[in-house]
Amino acid sequence: MGRAEDPARMGAIADLPARLRRAVAGLHDAGDLAATLDHLLAVVGGGTALERLVLAVDRGEVDELASSSSSADRHEAAPVAGLVREVTARGAPVAASCEGEGPAGGHGDERCRYAVPVVAAETTLAVLVAEPARGTGLETADEVAVESIATLLAPLLLVRRQLADVRELDRLRSDFIARVSHELRTPLTIITGFAGTLGAHEDGLTVEQRHAMLDRIVTASIRLEHLIEEVLSLASVDAGLAEPEPQLVPVRDVVDLAVHDRGGTARVEVQGGERLRVHTDPEVARFVLGALVENALQQGDLVRVEIEPVGAAVRVVVVDDGPGVPAELGHRIFERFVRGDDRSPGMGLGLAIARRMGEMIDARLWFEEVDRGARFVAELPAQRPGLQGRQSP
C-alpha cells in the first residue's frame, strides 16, 4: 500500500480467526447497537489504533447513528455522514485522508476515518465508519479489523431488519383487523338497530319516523357496501388477482360514473374533458377516481373535478374546500391506515388502494399542497398513436 506498517499493529490481528470466534461467542443480538459495537471494538479491534466505531443503519441519517462512544462529538457528524453517502454511492470502502500533518510526519489533531459497507443478501444494510485515535494514521491492520467487524455485523443487521419487518407486519395486521371490525360493526349496528325498531314498533311510528329510519338503513348499507369493496379490492391487489383490460374510453364518462358511485352528483362539479379519451381499464380507473372523489366528499362541502390534457396524458384534478391534509402527514396520506381526519369514517385504505390500482393502469396519483382545502391529482395515459380512429365499445 506504499506506507510503513507498525509491526505491533500487524501482530494485533495475527490471531484474527481466534478473535472472530471470541467476538461471535460474545454476541447475543443487535438490539443494542452501541453495546454490540463496544464488544466488537474491544475483541476484534483490540491492539489496533481503532478508537471508535460509528454505524449508520439504513439511510445513514446523522441523527440515527449508533456509536461505540457515548461521548461522540456532534460536530463530527457531518464528515461521517459525508462518508456514509460516498460509501453508499460507491458500494465500496472509502478511506478519508488525514489532513494537518505535523513536521514529524504525525497527523496533528485531525481524525482519519475508514468507512466500509455492511452487506448481506446483496443489500447494503449499513455503513460502518471507524476512527483511530486523533493524530494516528490508518494502517492495513486497522482496515482489516474494520472489514472483519463489518462482516460480523452483516448477518446480525439482516436478522434485525427481518425481525423489524415481521413486527411491523404483525402491527399492521392487528391494526387492520381492529379497524375492519370497528368500521364494519358501525353500519351493522345502525342497520340491525333501526330494522329491529321498525319490526317491533311499526304500528306506533309515524310515516316520517319510518322514512327517517329507512333512510338511515339505506345510508348504512351503502357505507357497508363500500367498506366491503375496499377490503376485497385490497385483497385482490395484494394477491395479484386483478388484471386490467385497457381500452380507449371517454374520460368524462369514467369521471361521471365515479362521481355517481360515490353519491356525489349534487355536490361535485365536473369541468372539462368532454372530448378527451384515455387508454385505460374503465372499471379500474372508475375505482381510482372514485376513491379521490369520496375522500374529497368526506373532507369538504363542495368538490370540483377538473379534466385537462397534459402532453401524452389526461390529468384529473380533485379539489375540495375542507380543512386540507395535515402538514405532518404530507404525502404519507397514500399509505395504508393513514387518515387526514380520524373523526371521519373509514379505514384509511381508499387512497392507498387507489394508488396501487392506479399503478396497474399506468396512472400516477399525487397530492399537491394548496392554501385551502386539498388537491389530489390523477394522471392517466391518453389515447396512443394509431388508436385515434377506433371507437370505445
NORTACOR-V998594 format. One record per residue. N is the residue number from 1. RES is the residue in one small letter. PHI is phi as a letter, one per 20 degrees, with the letter a starting at -180 (999 if undefined). PSI is psi in degrees with one decimal (999 if undefined). Layout:
n->N res->RES phi->PHI psi->PSI
n->N res->RES phi->PHI psi->PSI
//
This chain:
n->1 res->m phi->999 psi->2.1
n->2 res->g phi->m psi->28.7
n->3 res->r phi->b psi->151.6
n->4 res->a phi->f psi->135.3
n->5 res->e phi->d psi->138.5
n->6 res->d phi->f psi->116.4
n->7 res->p phi->g psi->-34.2
n->8 res->a phi->f psi->-41.2
n->9 res->r phi->f psi->-39.3
n->10 res->m phi->f psi->-37.4
n->11 res->g phi->f psi->-25.7
n->12 res->a phi->f psi->-24.1
n->13 res->i phi->d psi->12.6
n->14 res->a phi->f psi->-33.4
n->15 res->d phi->e psi->38.0
n->16 res->l phi->g psi->-43.6
n->17 res->p phi->g psi->-42.7
n->18 res->a phi->f psi->-38.5
n->19 res->r phi->f psi->-42.6
n->20 res->l phi->f psi->-40.1
n->21 res->r phi->f psi->-42.7
n->22 res->r phi->f psi->-36.9
n->23 res->a phi->f psi->-43.7
n->24 res->v phi->f psi->-40.5
n->25 res->a phi->f psi->-28.7
n->26 res->g phi->e psi->-1.2
n->27 res->l phi->e psi->138.1
n->28 res->h phi->d psi->-53.4
n->29 res->d phi->a psi->175.4
n->30 res->a phi->d psi->26.0
n->31 res->g phi->f psi->-44.6
n->32 res->d phi->d psi->94.6
n->33 res->l phi->f psi->-37.1
n->34 res->a phi->f psi->-44.1
n->35 res->a phi->f psi->-37.6
n->36 res->t phi->f psi->-44.2
n->37 res->l phi->f psi->-39.8
n->38 res->d phi->g psi->-47.1
n->39 res->h phi->f psi->-47.0
n->40 res->l phi->f psi->-36.0
n->41 res->l phi->f psi->-41.4
n->42 res->a phi->f psi->-40.1
n->43 res->v phi->e psi->-52.4
n->44 res->v phi->e psi->-38.1
n->45 res->g phi->e psi->-0.4
n->46 res->g phi->g psi->132.1
n->47 res->g phi->n psi->-12.7
n->48 res->t phi->e psi->-177.0
n->49 res->a phi->e psi->1.0
n->50 res->l phi->f psi->131.7
n->51 res->e phi->d psi->-29.7
n->52 res->r phi->b psi->144.3
n->53 res->l phi->d psi->137.7
n->54 res->v phi->c psi->129.5
n->55 res->l phi->d psi->120.0
n->56 res->a phi->d psi->106.2
n->57 res->v phi->e psi->144.9
n->58 res->d phi->l psi->-112.1
n->59 res->r phi->f psi->-16.1
n->60 res->g phi->m psi->30.2
n->61 res->e phi->f psi->140.6
n->62 res->v phi->g psi->-38.4
n->63 res->d phi->f psi->-9.7
n->64 res->e phi->d psi->15.6
n->65 res->l phi->f psi->137.5
n->66 res->a phi->d psi->135.4
n->67 res->s phi->c psi->147.9
n->68 res->s phi->f psi->-4.1
n->69 res->s phi->c psi->116.7
n->70 res->s phi->f psi->-13.5
n->71 res->s phi->d psi->32.9
n->72 res->a phi->f psi->139.9
n->73 res->d phi->f psi->122.2
n->74 res->r phi->f psi->-25.4
n->75 res->h phi->f psi->-12.5
n->76 res->e phi->e psi->1.7
n->77 res->a phi->f psi->-38.1
n->78 res->a phi->f psi->-50.9
n->79 res->p phi->f psi->-33.2
n->80 res->v phi->f psi->-45.6
n->81 res->a phi->f psi->-36.9
n->82 res->g phi->f psi->-42.2
n->83 res->l phi->f psi->-40.8
n->84 res->v phi->g psi->-45.6
n->85 res->r phi->f psi->-39.6
n->86 res->e phi->f psi->-43.3
n->87 res->v phi->f psi->-42.4
n->88 res->t phi->f psi->-40.2
n->89 res->a phi->f psi->-40.3
n->90 res->r phi->e psi->-32.6
n->91 res->g phi->m psi->24.4
n->92 res->a phi->b psi->161.4
n->93 res->p phi->f psi->151.4
n->94 res->v phi->c psi->129.2
n->95 res->a phi->d psi->123.4
n->96 res->a phi->e psi->130.6
n->97 res->s phi->f psi->147.1
n->98 res->c phi->e psi->129.3
n->99 res->e phi->d psi->169.5
n->100 res->g phi->m psi->38.4
n->101 res->e phi->f psi->138.0
n->102 res->g phi->e psi->174.6
n->103 res->p phi->f psi->-23.0
n->104 res->a phi->e psi->13.9
n->105 res->g phi->n psi->3.7
n->106 res->g phi->f psi->-172.4
n->107 res->h phi->d psi->22.2
n->108 res->g phi->l psi->-136.1
n->109 res->d phi->d psi->13.7
n->110 res->e phi->e psi->154.6
n->111 res->r phi->d psi->134.1
n->112 res->c phi->e psi->154.8
n->113 res->r phi->b psi->145.2
n->114 res->y phi->c psi->121.6
n->115 res->a phi->d psi->133.7
n->116 res->v phi->c psi->148.1
n->117 res->p phi->f psi->145.8
n->118 res->v phi->d psi->109.5
n->119 res->v phi->d psi->134.5
n->120 res->a phi->b psi->141.4
n->121 res->a phi->l psi->40.1
n->122 res->e phi->l psi->25.0
n->123 res->t phi->c psi->134.2
n->124 res->t phi->f psi->110.4
n->125 res->l phi->e psi->-27.0
n->126 res->a phi->a psi->174.8
n->127 res->v phi->c psi->129.3
n->128 res->l phi->d psi->124.2
n->129 res->v phi->d psi->126.9
n->130 res->a phi->d psi->144.7
n->131 res->e phi->c psi->126.4
n->132 res->p phi->f psi->176.9
n->133 res->a phi->f psi->152.1
n->134 res->r phi->g psi->138.7
n->135 res->g phi->m psi->5.6
n->136 res->t phi->d psi->131.0
n->137 res->g phi->e psi->166.8
n->138 res->l phi->e psi->139.5
n->139 res->e phi->c psi->172.4
n->140 res->t phi->g psi->-42.2
n->141 res->a phi->g psi->-40.7
n->142 res->d phi->f psi->-44.0
n->143 res->e phi->f psi->-39.7
n->144 res->v phi->f psi->-41.9
n->145 res->a phi->f psi->-43.2
n->146 res->v phi->f psi->-44.7
n->147 res->e phi->f psi->-35.1
n->148 res->s phi->f psi->-41.3
n->149 res->i phi->f psi->-40.4
n->150 res->a phi->f psi->-38.1
n->151 res->t phi->f psi->-39.1
n->152 res->l phi->f psi->-33.8
n->153 res->l phi->f psi->-28.7
n->154 res->a phi->g psi->-55.1
n->155 res->p phi->f psi->-33.1
n->156 res->l phi->f psi->-45.5
n->157 res->l phi->f psi->-33.4
n->158 res->l phi->f psi->-45.5
n->159 res->v phi->f psi->-40.6
n->160 res->r phi->f psi->-43.6
n->161 res->r phi->f psi->-42.2
n->162 res->q phi->f psi->-39.9
n->163 res->l phi->f psi->-39.6
n->164 res->a phi->f psi->-39.3
n->165 res->d phi->f psi->-41.6
n->166 res->v phi->f psi->-43.5
n->167 res->r phi->f psi->-41.2
n->168 res->e phi->f psi->-39.3
n->169 res->l phi->f psi->-42.7
n->170 res->d phi->f psi->-40.1
n->171 res->r phi->f psi->-43.9
n->172 res->l phi->f psi->-39.7
n->173 res->r phi->f psi->-45.0
n->174 res->s phi->f psi->-41.9
n->175 res->d phi->f psi->-41.0
n->176 res->f phi->f psi->-47.2
n->177 res->i phi->f psi->-42.8
n->178 res->a phi->f psi->-44.0
n->179 res->r phi->f psi->-44.7
n->180 res->v phi->f psi->-45.3
n->181 res->s phi->g psi->-44.7
n->182 res->h phi->f psi->-47.1
n->183 res->e phi->f psi->-36.4
n->184 res->l phi->f psi->-35.0
n->185 res->r phi->f psi->-34.1
n->186 res->t phi->f psi->-54.5
n->187 res->p phi->f psi->-32.8
n->188 res->l phi->f psi->-40.3
n->189 res->t phi->f psi->-41.4
n->190 res->i phi->f psi->-45.8
n->191 res->i phi->f psi->-52.1
n->192 res->t phi->f psi->-36.6
n->193 res->g phi->f psi->-51.4
n->194 res->f phi->f psi->-36.0
n->195 res->a phi->f psi->-40.6
n->196 res->g phi->f psi->-40.2
n->197 res->t phi->f psi->-42.2
n->198 res->l phi->f psi->-40.4
n->199 res->g phi->f psi->-36.7
n->200 res->a phi->e psi->-28.4
n->201 res->h phi->c psi->26.0
n->202 res->e phi->g psi->-41.0
n->203 res->d phi->f psi->-26.5
n->204 res->g phi->e psi->2.4
n->205 res->l phi->d psi->145.0
n->206 res->t phi->f psi->166.2
n->207 res->v phi->f psi->-42.2
n->208 res->e phi->f psi->-41.6
n->209 res->q phi->f psi->-41.5
n->210 res->r phi->f psi->-42.9
n->211 res->h phi->f psi->-40.7
n->212 res->a phi->f psi->-41.1
n->213 res->m phi->f psi->-40.1
n->214 res->l phi->f psi->-38.5
n->215 res->d phi->f psi->-42.9
n->216 res->r phi->f psi->-38.0
n->217 res->i phi->f psi->-43.8
n->218 res->v phi->f psi->-45.2
n->219 res->t phi->f psi->-45.3
n->220 res->a phi->f psi->-35.2
n->221 res->s phi->f psi->-42.0
n->222 res->i phi->f psi->-42.2
n->223 res->r phi->f psi->-42.7
n->224 res->l phi->f psi->-39.9
n->225 res->e phi->f psi->-42.0
n->226 res->h phi->f psi->-39.6
n->227 res->l phi->f psi->-44.2
n->228 res->i phi->f psi->-38.5
n->229 res->e phi->f psi->-40.3
n->230 res->e phi->f psi->-47.2
n->231 res->v phi->f psi->-44.6
n->232 res->l phi->f psi->-37.9
n->233 res->s phi->f psi->-42.9
n->234 res->l phi->f psi->-45.0
n->235 res->a phi->f psi->-39.0
n->236 res->s phi->f psi->-43.9
n->237 res->v phi->f psi->-46.8
n->238 res->d phi->f psi->-34.5
n->239 res->a phi->e psi->-4.1
n->240 res->g phi->m psi->26.3
n->241 res->l phi->e psi->-22.6
n->242 res->a phi->e psi->118.7
n->243 res->e phi->d psi->111.0
n->244 res->p phi->f psi->148.9
n->245 res->e phi->c psi->85.1
n->246 res->p phi->f psi->145.1
n->247 res->q phi->b psi->170.0
n->248 res->l phi->e psi->118.0
n->249 res->v phi->c psi->151.5
n->250 res->p phi->f psi->125.4
n->251 res->v phi->f psi->-32.1
n->252 res->r phi->f psi->-35.9
n->253 res->d phi->f psi->-42.5
n->254 res->v phi->f psi->-43.4
n->255 res->v phi->f psi->-45.4
n->256 res->d phi->f psi->-40.9
n->257 res->l phi->f psi->-39.5
n->258 res->a phi->f psi->-41.6
n->259 res->v phi->f psi->-42.7
n->260 res->h phi->f psi->-42.3
n->261 res->d phi->g psi->-37.2
n->262 res->r phi->e psi->11.2
n->263 res->g phi->m psi->31.6
n->264 res->g phi->d psi->16.2
n->265 res->t phi->g psi->-40.6
n->266 res->a phi->e psi->-17.0
n->267 res->r phi->d psi->-1.5
n->268 res->v phi->d psi->128.3
n->269 res->e phi->d psi->123.7
n->270 res->v phi->d psi->128.4
n->271 res->q phi->c psi->131.4
n->272 res->g phi->m psi->-179.2
n->273 res->g phi->n psi->8.6
n->274 res->e phi->f psi->-32.2
n->275 res->r phi->d psi->10.6
n->276 res->l phi->e psi->143.6
n->277 res->r phi->c psi->151.5
n->278 res->v phi->c psi->150.8
n->279 res->h phi->d psi->100.5
n->280 res->t phi->b psi->170.5
n->281 res->d phi->e psi->114.2
n->282 res->p phi->f psi->-33.5
n->283 res->e phi->f psi->-41.6
n->284 res->v phi->f psi->-45.6
n->285 res->a phi->f psi->-37.1
n->286 res->r phi->f psi->-41.0
n->287 res->f phi->f psi->-43.8
n->288 res->v phi->f psi->-50.1
n->289 res->l phi->f psi->-33.8
n->290 res->g phi->f psi->-35.9
n->291 res->a phi->f psi->-39.8
n->292 res->l phi->f psi->-40.9
n->293 res->v phi->f psi->-44.5
n->294 res->e phi->f psi->-40.7
n->295 res->n phi->f psi->-42.5
n->296 res->a phi->f psi->-40.4
n->297 res->l phi->f psi->-32.4
n->298 res->q phi->f psi->-24.6
n->299 res->q phi->e psi->-31.5
n->300 res->g phi->c psi->169.8
n->301 res->d phi->e psi->-38.1
n->302 res->l phi->c psi->141.2
n->303 res->v phi->c psi->138.1
n->304 res->r phi->c psi->130.6
n->305 res->v phi->d psi->120.8
n->306 res->e phi->d psi->130.6
n->307 res->i phi->d psi->128.0
n->308 res->e phi->b psi->148.4
n->309 res->p phi->f psi->140.5
n->310 res->v phi->c psi->98.6
n->311 res->g phi->m psi->-125.7
n->312 res->a phi->e psi->24.7
n->313 res->a phi->c psi->169.5
n->314 res->v phi->c psi->127.4
n->315 res->r phi->d psi->129.5
n->316 res->v phi->d psi->116.3
n->317 res->v phi->d psi->127.1
n->318 res->v phi->d psi->118.0
n->319 res->v phi->c psi->135.4
n->320 res->d phi->c psi->169.0
n->321 res->d phi->d psi->26.5
n->322 res->g phi->e psi->-163.4
n->323 res->p phi->f psi->-11.4
n->324 res->g phi->n psi->175.1
n->325 res->v phi->e psi->126.4
n->326 res->p phi->g psi->140.1
n->327 res->a phi->g psi->-33.3
n->328 res->e phi->f psi->-17.8
n->329 res->l phi->e psi->-45.5
n->330 res->g phi->l psi->-133.1
n->331 res->h phi->e psi->2.8
n->332 res->r phi->f psi->-7.3
n->333 res->i phi->f psi->-19.1
n->334 res->f phi->e psi->1.4
n->335 res->e phi->e psi->156.2
n->336 res->r phi->f psi->140.7
n->337 res->f phi->m psi->9.5
n->338 res->v phi->e psi->124.5
n->339 res->r phi->c psi->141.9
n->340 res->g phi->f psi->-27.1
n->341 res->d phi->b psi->108.4
n->342 res->d phi->f psi->-12.2
n->343 res->r phi->e psi->-20.1
n->344 res->s phi->e psi->154.1
n->345 res->p phi->f psi->159.9
n->346 res->g phi->p psi->160.3
n->347 res->m phi->d psi->0.2
n->348 res->g phi->m psi->31.1
n->349 res->l phi->d psi->-24.3
n->350 res->g phi->g psi->-51.8
n->351 res->l phi->f psi->-35.6
n->352 res->a phi->f psi->-44.5
n->353 res->i phi->f psi->-39.8
n->354 res->a phi->g psi->-44.3
n->355 res->r phi->f psi->-42.6
n->356 res->r phi->f psi->-45.0
n->357 res->m phi->f psi->-30.9
n->358 res->g phi->f psi->-38.1
n->359 res->e phi->f psi->-31.3
n->360 res->m phi->f psi->-27.8
n->361 res->i phi->d psi->21.0
n->362 res->d phi->m psi->33.8
n->363 res->a phi->d psi->137.8
n->364 res->r phi->d psi->136.5
n->365 res->l phi->c psi->137.9
n->366 res->w phi->b psi->170.1
n->367 res->f phi->d psi->136.9
n->368 res->e phi->d psi->134.4
n->369 res->e phi->f psi->134.8
n->370 res->v phi->c psi->164.6
n->371 res->d phi->f psi->-34.9
n->372 res->r phi->c psi->140.9
n->373 res->g phi->m psi->-157.5
n->374 res->a phi->c psi->152.0
n->375 res->r phi->c psi->111.0
n->376 res->f phi->d psi->143.3
n->377 res->v phi->c psi->135.5
n->378 res->a phi->c psi->131.4
n->379 res->e phi->c psi->117.0
n->380 res->l phi->d psi->147.3
n->381 res->p phi->f psi->134.8
n->382 res->a phi->f psi->179.2
n->383 res->q phi->g psi->139.1
n->384 res->r phi->e psi->157.4
n->385 res->p phi->g psi->137.9
n->386 res->g phi->n psi->-8.0
n->387 res->l phi->d psi->-1.0
n->388 res->q phi->f psi->-30.9
n->389 res->g phi->e psi->-8.4
n->390 res->r phi->e psi->144.4
n->391 res->q phi->d psi->150.3
n->392 res->s phi->f psi->149.7
n->393 res->p phi->f psi->999
//
